[in-house]
Amino acid sequence: MATVAAGGDRLGQILIQEGLVTREQLAQALTEQKQSKHRLGYVLVKLGLVQELEITKVLARQYRMPAVDLSRFEVDPKILRLIPTDMATKHVVLPLKREGRTLTVAMADPTDMGLLEDLKFITRYDLFPVIAGEYTLRSLIDKHYEAASDQQLQSILKDMEGLDEDVEIVEEQEDDAATQAQIDDAPVVKLINGILTEAVRRGASDIHIEPFEHEMRVRFRVDGALLEIMKPPMKMKAALTSRIKILSQLNIAERRVPQDGRLKLKMGNRVIDFRVSTLPVLYGEKIVLRILDKGNLTLDLQKFGFEPKAEKDLMKAILNPYGMVLVTGPTGSGKTTTLYSALSRINTIDVNIMTAEDPVEYNLMGINQVLVRNEIGLTFAAALKAFLRQDPNIIMIGEIRDLETGGIAIKAALTGHLVLSTLHTNDAPSTITRMIDMGVEAFNVASAVNLVVAQRLVRRICKDCRSSVKYRDEELTSLGTNLDELRAFPFQRGKGCDTCSGTGYKGRAGLYEVMALSPELRRMILRGASVAELRDQAVSDGMLTLRMDGIKKIEKGVTTLEEVVKETAG
């Protein structure tokens, strides 16, 4: 049996040598281990053959790592959210305490260096690993994470008290009686109300409700990053999904195809719209709710954080009676908000403003908004053609996706209309070549386009836990600018606190690359200049690239080096 112990498990051999178990006890534990698939130490403690503390001491000596007696340790509930529940359970790891940028984690397997790397990436903290007994560790993980989930749910439900829900519910079409009873059950109603209000309270942009084989997960996208909020009981899965579909006026009997809908929630005097999307996945339907909260919609361009010249160029372009203004950037970079803000600035009683959008995110008073519906032929191009027969002054097209839309938009801009639209390109200069590649004639682009805005969103440093930080030269060089100048920068970073849920960030700020088309740029477009040549000329004209604007935001203490490097190209 000694051979089995030595070859199969080094821990078993050490425990025999130290007289903590007999060969017969080890054989019994190894047999049990094969059936349970737990680690040997866990099985030995479960069978009552060895004190857990003794095994922990042996492992600590073996791996030269500190050990901790969890029975004498108080776990800080506030830091549990740093490690997701599924990860803590799967890898048997528990966050114990946070001191500055260092997070102490208890783990059962000290050899799992890959886990430590993953945790460092997820938590964004430096890790101090300690060994703990697996038996107690598993018990504490179940106890603390379940308690945190229950406490969070109760807190959310308590926040909902006194708030009313203003939604129109349609009759259910086909479903079994048991699920229908659950749909109207008070806990399901309260849970959904709680999730929606908590998301609004946290300033989330999206809610993700995801079904898996053995659990459900609710995540909020806050400041561009997804955070796990809770895990509803699996028994509520069908009722939760059906209830949301009823509120969104969707077909609850149809579970095989994606569906889109909307619902409203009334919170006091506020009415918040939610755009709902369902998608069939392996273990049910994933639901994503986009929060359209007018209360969070900033329409004052002067509060966006444009640099003085960029703001002046943008205001001049949108106050022009004709021409084209393009906003570019990836999905979720705030393009629509920038366009809405521009429209609000020029929305006066003496102009006719028309928009074609997919979807219409916010309803703006005084503006004629059209929802594009490709399935019935109401495309961007079709809407744009109709607009030109409606005596418009200003036209906003949600996105230029093809030559037909681009061609009509350019023609409108050249015939006395102000046209605003978006494109998906990486920066302002490449927007020009994208239009030409699409098939629009270079001379039309040069004549019609007045200004291009490229933008990104970066996370703001949390005001409650900001502190100074020093970077190494090799980190500074990633910004691709003068190293001596950067060394003198007052770099800052958030430590992580309750306000920012331990992330060090709270809120978002925009980075803007505003390229006004000067006479020289227009001549270069006609000559077929490259993107690099257009960029160099625009910078000579005074344009700040996204990276340059990001460096200014770092200098002002708005965001961090990591955020700017992640979101912009050097």
N, C-alpha and C positions, 0 to 999 in steps of 0.2 A: 504493500500500500504506500510505502515511503516513495517508491518510484513514481506512482501516480501523482502524489502530492508535489514532488519536486518538479516533475515534467508538466503537470497540469496547473499548478498554482503555487507560486513562490511564497505567497502569504501563508498557506497551509504549512509548508515546511518550516517557516520561521516560528509559527505558533507552537509547533511540536518541539522545536529546539529550545524554546523558552519555557516549555512545560505548561503552556496554557490550555492545550488540548491533547488528547490521546490520539493514537492512529485510528482507533475504532470510531471515535467521535468525528474525526476528519472524514473518514469514509462515509459515515452517515450524512454529514453535511454535503459532501460532494454528490451523493446520490440525490439528495433533496434539491441541490443547485441545478442539476440537469433538468429537473421537472419545472422549477420555478423560473429559471433563466435570470435570477438575480445574482449579484456578486457574492462571493464566498463569505465575506465579512457579514453581509446582511443576513444570510442564512444561519450562520453560527449564532448570531445574536437572537434571531427569531426562535431558534431551537433552545435557547437558554444555555448554550454550551460555554460561551465566553462573555465577559462583561464588555460592552461596546467601547468603553473608555480604554480598555487594554488594547483592543485592536487599533484604535485611533493612535495610541502612543507608538505601537509597532510601525504603523504606516508613516507616521511623522519621522521616526528615526530612519526608516528605509529610504524615504524620498527627500529627507532633509528639508522639511517644510513644516511651518508652525501648525499645531493642532488646536482645536477649540472644543470646549465642553459646552454643547448647545443647551444643556439643561440649566446652565448658569448665565445664559446670554439672552439679552432682550433684543428682539429684532425690531428695527425701526419700520413701521408700516408705510411710511412715506416713500421709502426707496424700493418697495416691492415692484412698482410700475416700471422700474428701469429694466427689469428682465421679464419678458412675456411669460405668462403662465405655462404655455405648452413647452417652452424651452426649459424652464425651471424643472418641470416634471420629467421631461424626457431625459435630460442630462444630469438630473439630481444635483442642482446647484441653487444656492440661496444667497441673495444679497443681504449682508448683515449690517454694515454701517458705511457712511460716506463722510470722508474728511477731506475738504478741499476738492482736489481733482482725483483723489484716490478712493476707489470703491473696494471694500473688503468683501470677498465672496467665499462662502463655504462650499466645498465640493467633495464628492465621494471618490472620484477618480482623479488623482493628482497627475496622472500621466497624459491626460487629454489636453495637449497644448493647442490643438485646433479649436477646442471649445473656448479656451482663454482668448484666442485671437478673435473668434466670433463675438464673444461678449464685449471685448474692447471696442469692436466696431459698432455694435448695437448700442452700448451704453455711452460711448464717447468718454469714458473715464479710464485712468490708469488703474490696473487691477492688482490687488494684493490677495492672492489665493491662500486659503487655510484648509486643512483637512478636517473633516467632521465625520462622525459615524453615520453610515448610510441609513440605518434603521430609523434613528432619530431625525435625520435630515429629511427623509421622505415624509415622516409624520408632520414635521413642521411646515414643509412645503404645502401639503394638503390643507393643514390647519390655517396657515396665514393667508394663502391665496384665496381659499374659499371664504374666509372671514372678510378679506378685503373686497371681494366681489359682492358679498351680501351687504356689507356696509355701504359700498358705493351705490348699489341698487336702491337701498333704503334711502340714501341721501338724495339720489335723483328723484325718487318718488315723492320724497318730502318737499323738494323744490317745486314739484308740480302742483302741490295743493293750492287751491284757490284760483288756478288758471283754467280757462275754458278753451275748448276746442271748437273751431268754427269750420266744419267740413260738411260736405254733402256726401251722404253714404248711399250707394246704389244697392239694389237687392242682389243677394247672392244668386248665382245661376245654378251651379251644380256642385255639390260637395257633400260629404257624409255628415250625418247629424252630430256625431261626436265632435268633429272639428268645428262645426258651426256653433256649437255650445261654447267651445273654448274661445272662439273669435270674439264673442260678446262678453267673455269672462272678464271681471274687473282687473285681475292681475295683468292680463295681456294688454288691455286698454291703457292701464297705468304705466306699464313698461314702455310701450311705444311713445306715449306722451312724454315720459321721462327721458327717453333717448333723444327725442326731437328737441326738447327744451334744453337739455344739457349740452347738446351740440351747438345750439344758438348761443347759450351762455358762454361757451368756450371760444366762440368765434370760429367754429369749424366751417370749412367750405363744402365738405362732403361727408356723408355717413355711409359706411360699408357694412352690410349685414351679410355674413358669409356662412353657409352650411358646410360642415365637413362630416366625415363618417361617424365620429363619436362626440362631436361638440359643435357649437355655434360660436361665432366670434363677431363682436361689434367693434369697428374701428372708426375713428374720426380723422379726417385730414385737417390738421391745424398748421397754419403757416407753411403749407406745402408738404409736410411730412405726416405719414400715417401713424397714429398712436392707438394701441389696443386699449379699449375702455372697459369692456366686460364680456363675460361669456354667459348668455342666457341659458337656462335649463333646456336640455334637448327635447323634453316633452312639450315645450312651447313652440317648437320649430314650425309646424304646420299652421298653427293658429296665428303666429307672428307674421308669417308670410302672407296668409290670406287676409288678415286684418289690414295690412298696409296696401294690398292690392284693392281691397274694397274702398278704402279711403281715397285711393288714386283713380277710382272708377275704371279699374282694369278687370279683365275676365279671369276670375279665380279658378275656373275649371281648366283654363289653358295653361299648361305647365311646360309645353314643348318648344315654344318659340319666345323670343324676346318681346317685351311689351314696354311702352312708354306712357307715362301719365303725370299728373300733377296733384298735389294736395296743399291745403292751407292750414296753418295753425295760428290760432289767435292767442296771443300772450298779453293780457292786459289791453292796452290800446294799440299794440303792435300786431300787424298781420304779416306772417312770414310765409312765402311760397317755397314749396319743395318740388323740384323736378325729379320724378321717379323713373328709374330704369330697372327692369328685371331681366335676368339672363339665366337660362337653364344650365346648371353645372352638374357634376357627377352625383352629388348627394342632395339635390334640391334646386332651389332658385336663389342666386345671389341678387341682392337688391342694393342699388346705389341711389342715394338721395342727394341731389345737389341743392344746397341751401341758397335761396335767392332772397337775401335780407336787405331790403331797401335802407334799413337803419344803418347798415355797414357800408353803404355805397357812397363813396366820396366822389362828388362830381365837380369839385373845385380844382381846376388844373394847377392853381398856384400852390396847392398843398401836396402835389405829387412828388416834389423833390427834384424838379428840373433845374439844371444850372442856368444862370441868367441868360446867356446867349441862346441856349437851346429853347428856353421858354419863350423868348422874344421871337425866334424864328417860327416856332409852332403857332403862336398867337397870330402872327402876320399871315401865315398860310391859311388858317381856318377862317380868318376874317376877309380873305380874298373872295370876290363874288363868283369866281370860276377857277377851274383847275382841279387837280387831284392830290389828295393827301392819303398816303398809305401807312398803315401800322403793321409791323411784322414781328414775328416771334413765335416760339413753340406754344402748344396748347397749355393753357393755364398760366400764361405770363401776363395777363391783365390787358390784353388788346381791346377786348370789348368795353371794359371800364374806361379806357382812354378815349375810345370813340364816343361813348355815351357822354363823357365829360366835355368833349369838344362840341357835341351837339347841344348840350345844355348851355354852353357859353354863347352859342349863336342862335338859340331858340327864342326868337322874338315874334311878336304878333304879326309882323309884316312879311314873314317868309313862310313858304310851304316846304316842310321837311318830310321826306318819305324814306323809310328804311325797309330792307328785305333781310330777314334774319332766320337763322336755323340753329337753335330755336330762339324765340323772343325771350330774353332773360329777364328784362325789367320793363315794365310799362311806364313810359315817360309822357307826361301830360303835354299836349300841344304837338306831338309828333305822330305821324301816321305810320304805324308799324305793321308790316306784312309778314306772316309766317310762311316760309318756303316749305312746300310740300311736293317733293319730287315724284311721289307715287301717283299724283294726279296731274303732273306736267307743270306745276307751278315752281319752276326752277328759278335760280338767281337771274338767269338771262331773261326768262319769260317775265319775271316781276319787273326787271329793269326796263324792258320794252314797254310794259304797261305804264310804268312811272313817267316815261317821257311824254305820254299822252295826258298826264294829270297836272300839267303846268307846275312842275316842281322848281324850287330854287336850289335846294340842297338834297342830295341823295346819299344814303349810306347803304352799302352792300356788305353783308356779313363777311363774305369771303370771295375773292376772285380765284376760281378753281380751274377755269378753262379759257380757251381763246375767245369763244363766243361772248362770255361775260366780260372778259377783259377788253375786248374790242368795243362793245357797246358802252362800257364805263368810260373808256378813253374818248369815244365820240361825244358822250355827254359832257365830259370835262372841257372839250374843245368848243362846245356850242353854248357856252354861257352858264354852265351849272357847276356848283361845287360838289365834288364827289369824294366821299370818304370810304375806305375799304381796308381789308386786311389780306395779308399773304403769309404763307409759311416759308420764311427764309431765315438764314442765320444772322444776317446783319443788314444794315441799310444799303450799302453799295450793291450787294448781290441781288437785292430786290429789283433793281433796274435790269440786270442781265436775265433774271427769271422771267420778267415780263416779255423781253425780246425773245427768249428761248420758247416761250409759250406761243409765239407767232405774231405778237403785236409789232408793228413796224417801229424801228428805232426813232424815226423822225416824229412819230406820234407820241412815243414815250417822252422824248426830249421836250416836246411842246406842251404836253398835258400835265406831267407830274411836277408839282411845286415843292413837295417835301416828303421825305420818308422817315418814319420813326421806327427804330428797332428797340425792343425792350425785353428785360428779364426781371424776375422778382427774386430778391434775396431776403433772407430772414434777418430781422433786426435783433441787435443785442438786447437782452432783457435789462430793463432799467434798474431792477431791484437787486441784481447780483453781478453787475458788470464790474470788471477789475482789469488792471493793466496786465499785459502779457508780453513776453519777449520771444522773438522768433530767431531761429538759427539762419545764417546766411543762405544755406541751401534752400530753406523754405521761402525766404524773401525773393530769391531769384525766380521762383515760380510765377511772380507777378510780371516778370519781363520788363522791368524798368530800372532806373538808376538806383544801384544798391546803396550808395552813400546817402542818398535822399531818403530811402526807405528806412535806414537804420535809425533815423531821427523821428520816425513816425510814432505817435502815441497809440500803439496797437491796443485793442481791448477785446475781451471775450467774457461771456457769461459763465459764472461758476456752476449754475444750476440751483434753482430754489423752487419753492412751492408755486410761486407766481407763474413760472415758465415750465412747470411739470418736470423740472430737472434737466431741461434741454439746453438752457443758457440763451434761448431765443424767445422773443415774444413779439408777434406782428411781423409784417413784411414791408419792404421798401422797394422802389423801382430803380432799375438802372436804365438809362436812356441814351440812345445814339440817334441824334437828330440831324439829318442831312438835308439842308435846304439846297435846292438846285440853283447854283450860281450860273452866270452865262458861260463860264469856262467849263463847268461840268456838263452843261447841255451840248456844247461843242464836242466834248470828249465822247459823249454818248453817240452822237452822229458819226464820229470817226470809228466807233466800234471798240472803244477802250476796254481793257480788262477790268475785273473787279478790283485788283490790287491798285491799278492806276487811278480808278475812281476814288478808292479809299484814300490814297495819298493826297489827291487833290482836295477832297472833302476836309481832311485834317488840316491841310494848308489854309483852307477857308475858315478854319476855326471849329470844326466839328470835333467833339470828344467821342472816341470809340467807347463801346460798352466797358472794356477793361479800364480805360482812362476814367470814366465816370465812376466805376467801382472803386478805384484807388482813392478818388475824392471822397466817396462815402466811408471808406476805411479811415481816412484822415479825420473826418468829422465825427468818428465814433458811432456811425450808424450800423455798420455790419463788420464782419470779420474777414480776415484774409482767406480763410477756407471757403466761405460762401462765394466770394468774388472769383476765386480760382475755379470753383466748381461750375459756376454759371456763365463764365465768359472765356473767350479764346484770347491768347496772348498775341 
